[in-house]
Amino acid sequence: MSSTIRSNESRSKKKQRLGEMVRRFKRYYPEAHCALHYTTAHELLVATILSAQCTDERVNQVTPSLFSRFPSVKALAEAPLPEMEEIIRPTGFFRNKAKNIKACAQALVEQHGASVPQDLDHLVRLAGVGRKTAHVVLGNAFGIASGVVVDTHVTRLANRLGLVRGQNAQKIEQELNELVEPRDWILFSHWLIEHGRKVCKARKPMCHQCFLEDLCPQRGV
């Protein structure tokens, strides 16, 4: 592979390069998984809502208290907002998040029998739920590959690796869905996040230790 991968790389060449990346991801990150802690689909849904503009680590510190106090969808739907806000305050934007979680839980009770729907269209109609959150829940709670999860980490890595160009999450998701095999949609974001944390760090990527160096357009730059 040439050390310079140009922006006009053909789609077939890009898919070929990505295929080799995936093979290496599977080898180096065989245990990659969702970093949010949960035991049920509704817990993952709430945790993902809380993860907006917040680290997974901080969310994992907050959710045990939240789910202990409000252990079911019905309990969340009936939760006093001030009490919920105080519990989730460390995650930031806590008033808006509490409002969305309560409204989301109410909709689950009223429209879905207090269960999380296993359908993308129904999920994105819930308060506080966008495509990213829906993909996280469907993929990790139900094993349904509905699309690649695109968050800030995936956006950064996908651009740096020359798989996409730009910051528009919807366009990035569309491009990655076309490039990545559907069987790898669920794990793909976990692999990128793991790689970003361990090797391809935002401020100082460890290129000399990267198992993707020969496949990366940043090589030699």
C-alpha positions as CSV (number, residue, x, y, z in Angstrom):
1,M,0.0,0.0,0.0
2,S,1.3,3.4,-0.9
3,S,2.3,5.7,2.0
4,T,0.1,8.4,0.5
5,I,-3.6,7.6,0.3
6,R,-5.2,10.4,-1.7
7,S,-8.6,11.9,-1.0
8,N,-9.8,10.8,-4.5
9,E,-9.2,7.2,-3.6
10,S,-11.8,5.0,-5.4
11,R,-14.6,3.5,-3.4
12,S,-13.4,0.0,-4.3
13,K,-9.9,0.7,-3.1
14,K,-11.3,2.3,0.1
15,K,-13.5,-0.7,0.8
16,Q,-10.5,-2.9,0.3
17,R,-8.4,-0.9,2.7
18,L,-11.2,-0.8,5.2
19,G,-11.6,-4.6,4.9
20,E,-8.0,-5.0,6.0
21,M,-8.5,-2.5,8.9
22,V,-11.5,-4.6,10.1
23,R,-9.4,-7.8,10.0
24,R,-6.8,-6.1,12.2
25,F,-9.4,-4.6,14.5
26,K,-10.8,-8.1,15.1
27,R,-7.3,-9.4,15.9
28,Y,-6.2,-6.5,18.2
29,Y,-9.5,-5.7,19.9
30,P,-11.3,-9.0,20.2
31,E,-13.0,-7.9,23.4
32,A,-14.3,-4.5,22.2
33,H,-17.7,-3.7,23.6
34,C,-20.0,-0.9,24.7
35,A,-18.4,1.0,27.6
36,L,-21.7,2.0,29.2
37,H,-22.8,-0.2,32.1
38,Y,-26.4,-1.6,31.9
39,T,-28.4,-4.7,32.6
40,T,-31.5,-4.0,30.6
41,A,-32.4,-2.3,27.3
42,H,-34.1,0.6,29.1
43,E,-31.0,1.1,31.3
44,L,-28.8,1.3,28.1
45,L,-31.3,3.7,26.6
46,V,-31.1,6.1,29.6
47,A,-27.3,5.7,29.9
48,T,-26.9,6.7,26.2
49,I,-29.1,9.7,26.7
50,L,-26.9,10.7,29.6
51,S,-23.7,10.2,27.6
52,A,-24.3,13.2,25.4
53,Q,-21.6,15.7,26.1
54,C,-20.3,13.5,28.9
55,T,-17.8,10.7,29.3
56,D,-18.9,7.1,29.6
57,E,-16.9,6.9,32.8
58,R,-18.9,9.7,34.4
59,V,-22.2,8.2,33.2
60,N,-21.2,4.8,34.8
61,Q,-20.6,6.6,38.1
62,V,-24.1,8.1,38.0
63,T,-26.4,5.3,36.7
64,P,-26.1,2.9,39.7
65,S,-27.7,5.6,42.0
66,L,-30.3,6.5,39.3
67,F,-31.4,2.9,38.6
68,S,-31.4,2.1,42.3
69,R,-33.8,4.9,43.0
70,F,-35.8,4.5,39.8
71,P,-35.4,0.8,38.9
72,S,-38.1,0.5,36.2
73,V,-39.4,2.3,33.2
74,K,-42.6,3.1,35.1
75,A,-40.5,4.4,38.0
76,L,-38.6,6.7,35.7
77,A,-41.8,7.9,34.1
78,E,-43.2,8.9,37.5
79,A,-39.9,10.3,38.9
80,P,-39.9,13.8,40.4
81,L,-37.8,15.9,38.1
82,P,-35.9,17.7,40.9
83,E,-34.8,14.4,42.4
84,M,-33.7,13.0,39.1
85,E,-31.9,16.2,38.2
86,E,-29.9,16.0,41.4
87,I,-28.8,12.5,40.7
88,I,-27.7,13.1,37.1
89,R,-26.3,16.5,37.7
90,P,-22.6,15.4,37.2
91,T,-23.3,14.4,33.6
92,G,-24.0,18.0,32.6
93,F,-27.1,19.5,30.9
94,F,-28.9,17.7,33.7
95,R,-32.2,19.6,33.5
96,N,-32.7,18.8,29.8
97,K,-31.6,15.2,30.2
98,A,-33.9,14.6,33.1
99,K,-36.8,16.1,31.2
100,N,-36.0,13.9,28.2
101,I,-35.6,10.7,30.3
102,K,-38.9,11.3,32.0
103,A,-40.7,12.0,28.7
104,C,-39.0,9.1,27.1
105,A,-40.1,6.7,29.9
106,Q,-43.6,8.1,29.8
107,A,-43.8,7.3,26.1
108,L,-42.5,3.8,26.6
109,V,-45.2,3.2,29.2
110,E,-48.0,4.7,27.2
111,Q,-47.1,3.5,23.7
112,H,-44.9,0.4,24.1
113,G,-46.0,-1.4,27.2
114,A,-43.0,-0.1,29.2
115,S,-40.7,-1.9,26.8
116,V,-38.0,-0.5,24.6
117,P,-39.1,-0.9,20.9
118,Q,-36.7,-2.9,18.7
119,D,-37.3,-0.6,15.7
120,L,-35.3,2.4,14.6
121,D,-38.2,4.5,13.5
122,H,-40.0,4.1,16.9
123,L,-36.9,4.8,18.9
124,V,-36.0,8.0,17.2
125,R,-39.5,9.4,18.0
126,L,-38.7,9.2,21.7
127,A,-37.5,12.3,23.6
128,G,-33.8,12.6,23.7
129,V,-33.2,9.8,21.2
130,G,-31.4,10.4,17.9
131,R,-30.0,8.0,15.4
132,K,-26.8,7.5,17.3
133,T,-28.6,6.5,20.5
134,A,-31.0,4.3,18.6
135,H,-28.2,2.4,16.9
136,V,-26.4,2.0,20.3
137,V,-29.5,0.5,21.9
138,L,-30.5,-1.7,18.9
139,G,-27.0,-3.0,18.4
140,N,-25.9,-3.6,22.0
141,A,-29.1,-4.5,23.8
142,F,-30.8,-6.5,21.0
143,G,-28.0,-7.4,18.5
144,I,-29.8,-5.6,15.7
145,A,-27.4,-4.0,13.2
146,S,-29.3,-0.9,12.2
147,G,-26.3,1.3,11.2
148,V,-22.9,2.4,12.3
149,V,-22.9,4.6,15.5
150,V,-21.4,8.0,14.8
151,D,-20.2,10.0,17.7
152,T,-17.4,12.5,18.1
153,H,-14.8,9.7,18.5
154,V,-16.0,7.9,15.4
155,T,-16.1,11.2,13.4
156,R,-12.5,12.0,14.4
157,L,-11.1,8.5,13.6
158,A,-13.0,8.0,10.4
159,N,-11.7,11.3,9.1
160,R,-8.2,10.7,10.2
161,L,-8.2,7.3,8.6
162,G,-9.4,8.7,5.3
163,L,-12.7,6.8,5.4
164,V,-14.9,10.0,5.3
165,R,-14.5,13.7,4.9
166,G,-16.4,16.2,7.0
167,Q,-18.2,16.5,10.3
168,N,-21.9,15.9,9.4
169,A,-22.9,12.8,11.4
170,Q,-25.7,11.8,9.1
171,K,-23.5,11.9,6.0
172,I,-20.7,10.1,7.9
173,E,-23.2,7.4,8.9
174,Q,-24.4,6.9,5.4
175,E,-20.9,6.7,4.0
176,L,-19.7,4.2,6.7
177,N,-22.9,2.1,6.2
178,E,-21.9,1.8,2.6
179,L,-18.3,1.0,3.3
180,V,-18.6,-1.3,6.3
181,E,-20.1,-4.7,6.0
182,P,-23.5,-4.9,7.8
183,R,-22.2,-7.8,10.0
184,D,-19.6,-5.4,11.4
185,W,-21.8,-2.3,11.9
186,I,-22.3,-3.0,15.7
187,L,-18.7,-3.4,16.6
188,F,-17.2,-0.9,14.2
189,S,-17.7,2.1,16.4
190,H,-16.4,0.2,19.4
191,W,-13.2,-0.6,17.5
192,L,-12.7,3.0,16.4
193,I,-13.3,4.2,20.0
194,E,-10.9,1.7,21.4
195,H,-8.2,2.6,18.9
196,G,-8.7,6.3,19.5
197,R,-8.3,5.8,23.3
198,K,-5.3,3.5,23.1
199,V,-3.3,4.6,20.0
200,C,-4.8,7.2,17.7
201,K,-5.2,9.8,20.4
202,A,-6.7,13.2,19.6
203,R,-3.7,15.4,20.5
204,K,-0.8,13.0,20.0
205,P,-1.4,9.9,17.9
206,M,1.1,7.1,18.5
207,C,1.7,6.4,14.9
208,H,4.9,4.4,15.5
209,Q,2.9,1.9,17.6
210,C,-0.1,1.8,15.2
211,F,-1.0,-1.5,13.5
212,L,-2.8,0.5,10.9
213,E,0.1,2.8,10.0
214,D,0.5,1.3,6.5
215,L,-3.2,1.8,5.8
216,C,-3.4,5.4,7.1
217,P,-3.3,8.5,4.9
218,Q,-1.5,10.3,7.7
219,R,1.6,8.2,7.2
220,G,4.5,10.3,6.0
221,V,2.5,13.5,6.5
